Amino acid sequence: MKTLRPYQQTGNDNIAAAYASGLMRLIFQLPTGGGKTITASALIHRFCQAMPDKKVLFIVHRDELLIQFRKAYAGQYGVFPEAIVSGVSYRNPNSQVYVTMVETANNRLKKSPNWFGDVGLVVIDEAHIGNFKKIHQYFPETLIVGLTATPISSSKKHPLKEQYHEIICSTDIPDLIQIGALVPNKTFHIKGQVSAAELKVKNGEFDAFEMSREYSKSKHIMNCVKGYEDHAKGEKTIVFNCSVEHSQMVTQAFVDAGYNARHLDGEMPDAERAEILKWFAATPDAILCNIGILTAGFDEPSIKCVIMNRATLSLPLWLQCTGRGSRPFENKDHFIILDLGGNALRHGDWSTPRDWHFIFHNPPKPGKQKADGAAPVKLCEQCEAIISLQARVCPFCGAEQSQKAPQYDKASVEFELISSSINITGIVEQVQQRGANPYGAIHAVKQIIIQQAKDSQTGMNDTIAYNLLELYQEKVKEWCHMNGKNYDQWHKDITSSWFFDELRKQFQYEKPVLNIQL
């Protein structure tokens, strides 16, 4: 039996406390890679021991998740939950834990609201998905716990706080990176990428047909291949495309370039799908193109590169897709995200800390296209630093910003490193253990960021320099908070000076004469 990590145990304790206080509808947020299935299994086992006369119902939306939960629970507690599947009308009344698909559960409950017996706990996996909402009506007096890594409803008209009373947050992605449960990332995007303003929005998301038509143009397809060649050549890669046709075209482009690529979609027979996934797991340089079916519930730790070959207004989709590369694996110290849709600028990077409690209680309003949980940003038209979407004057170079959307650079595509997750807590602890000057941690972070830029072979120009400076200042701000210091102008100026001095040494880069106000 696996021992729960502290944050997993604390999460279950907080659920129990909320239930004891009378709250019957709870969201439990845990990032992908945080051990959601193991944590849920422990919660269910705890409930079964406390309430031996009550039944537990675990509801999922995909076969893979059903199988995954049964194996995890049996591995922990030696008992396989009974699977209720389509076409089987019988249930064993002696079973205490049932696991089923959402439509199967709904069909049984429509015929008989007590079909599963006296249910005391309902656990819903991926609770942000809209089709689980109908289950609530059958259990008005039952504890319902919704599990999700991203507590944002798929329908902005009906946020999760309409269905659930409170959210229990456990930990966040940076914390999981720090303890080694996830690996850090490097995120690159295309300089001058497809503007969101060029794509129509339909039902809260970019129009799928129009986006597929745009991304199917040869220049975009070749940009995908070029990004792979520049930053992830030979690494196991998963590509998220816009449509079946687009994915097939991207796959063919990789094959024509001599790479080991295959396509997967939801219309393929189960046997073919299983064979492709087996090939992907066993092939070190495999490139697997799909649309969006390999998100939640798909776990292949050997993935070292994720290519987001589309744009999305959905923060959950962005995090689910990019998180496929975050699992620890042998000789894997980081993974690459190639963002071809401006998503990191729109939503924040995969490893950006997020206040999920605030997001749950203050969900995005219907019709709004702003990023969920992260301030929307853009690139300065002059120095191309990342700045606020509303900024009319760049705080870095002072250039006035036009209100028109930036255009895609069709002639020459260039990828930039825009984010790299760094465990500053671990660096601070190492400095403290050596008894060194606390400011040594800031210098260590500086060296890591610049070395990553060298390893990525990005070269150096004003755009890259100021993007890296932005990353560095985020870590300086964290350091100040950890050490009880104000993130004031002195710290901004002195650390920027150190940073540019190092760029000069490593890249012979001379910063332009700018009026910088960080």
Disulfide bonds with the S-S distance in Angstrom:
none
